[in-house]
Amino acid sequence: MSKVLLVEDEELNRVLVRAILARATDDTIRRVELVEAGSLQVARDALAEHAVDLILLDVNLPDGNGLSLAADLSDQPDRPQVIALTASVLPHERAAAMSAGCDAFLDKPYGAQDLLKIIGEHLP
């Protein structure tokens, strides 16, 4: 079973992701174990406790920029895939996410199919 870390400070967005995953038609996605973090520090603590396959990473968090976590993980050989989630659609934001070590970028607000597609493409 795959494990996904959702780093998102907005509770409503976490509820939305949980609902989308629970209703996925793909068994692999529907059965992922979801670990949630509402801040960078909680995300770092979760990564110290759990080996995850994928991180859904909000960029703007109350205790910093989520891209710093992606950058910290980028040099690890067995690092999880990282998908940046942000409401910013500016080209330089996308470039910053990719240069920080993210594997993909998804604009908010996103639809269920877009989220499921990108997760499916990046789960092992």
C-alpha positions in Angstrom: 0.0 0.0 0.0 1.3 3.4 -0.9 1.6 6.2 1.6 0.9 9.9 0.8 1.8 12.9 2.9 -0.7 15.8 2.4 0.9 19.0 3.6 -2.0 21.6 3.6 -2.8 24.2 6.2 -6.5 24.6 5.2 -8.7 22.0 6.9 -11.3 22.3 4.1 -8.7 21.4 1.5 -7.6 18.4 3.5 -11.2 17.2 3.7 -11.5 17.7 0.0 -8.4 15.6 -0.8 -9.6 12.8 1.6 -13.0 12.7 -0.1 -11.5 12.6 -3.6 -9.2 9.8 -2.6 -12.0 7.8 -1.0 -14.1 8.0 -4.1 -11.3 7.2 -6.6 -12.2 4.4 -9.0 -8.5 3.3 -9.1 -8.0 0.8 -6.2 -4.3 1.8 -5.8 -5.3 5.4 -5.2 -8.4 4.7 -3.1 -6.3 2.5 -0.8 -3.4 4.9 -0.1 -2.6 5.6 3.5 -3.0 9.4 3.9 -0.8 11.2 6.5 -1.8 14.8 7.0 0.2 17.8 8.1 -1.0 21.4 8.6 2.4 23.0 8.7 6.0 22.5 7.6 7.1 21.4 11.1 4.4 18.8 11.3 5.3 17.6 7.8 9.0 17.3 8.8 7.9 15.4 12.0 5.7 13.1 9.9 8.6 12.4 7.4 10.8 11.5 10.4 8.2 8.9 11.4 6.8 7.6 8.1 8.3 6.6 4.8 6.1 8.1 2.2 5.8 7.5 -1.6 4.3 10.9 -2.5 3.9 14.3 -1.0 1.1 16.7 -1.9 2.7 19.9 -0.9 1.0 23.2 -0.4 3.5 26.0 -1.2 2.2 28.7 1.1 2.1 27.5 4.7 1.8 29.4 7.9 5.3 28.6 9.0 7.1 29.0 5.7 7.3 28.1 2.0 6.6 24.5 1.2 9.3 24.5 -1.4 11.9 24.6 1.3 10.8 21.0 2.2 11.0 19.9 -1.4 14.5 21.4 -1.6 15.6 19.6 1.5 14.4 16.3 0.1 15.8 16.8 -3.4 19.2 15.3 -2.8 17.9 12.1 -1.1 18.3 9.1 -3.4 15.0 7.4 -2.1 13.0 10.6 -1.8 9.3 10.6 -2.4 7.7 12.2 -5.4 6.6 15.8 -4.7 3.6 17.5 -6.2 3.4 21.2 -5.5 -0.1 22.6 -4.9 -0.6 26.3 -5.1 -3.1 29.0 -6.1 -0.4 30.9 -7.9 -0.4 30.2 -11.6 2.5 32.5 -12.5 5.2 30.9 -14.7 8.0 31.9 -12.3 6.1 30.1 -9.4 6.0 26.9 -11.5 9.7 27.3 -12.3 10.5 27.8 -8.7 8.7 24.6 -7.7 10.5 22.6 -10.3 13.9 24.0 -9.4 13.2 23.3 -5.7 12.9 19.6 -6.6 9.2 19.1 -7.2 8.2 16.5 -9.7 4.9 18.1 -10.7 2.8 21.2 -10.1 -1.0 21.4 -9.7 -2.9 24.7 -9.7 -5.5 25.4 -7.1 -8.4 25.1 -7.4 -8.1 21.8 -9.0 -10.7 19.3 -10.0 -11.0 15.7 -8.7 -9.9 14.2 -12.0 -6.8 16.5 -12.2 -5.7 15.5 -8.7 -6.3 11.8 -9.3 -4.5 11.9 -12.7 -1.4 13.5 -11.3 -1.4 11.2 -8.2 -1.7 8.2 -10.5 1.2 9.4 -12.6 3.5 9.8 -9.6 2.6 6.9 -7.3 5.1 4.0 -7.6 
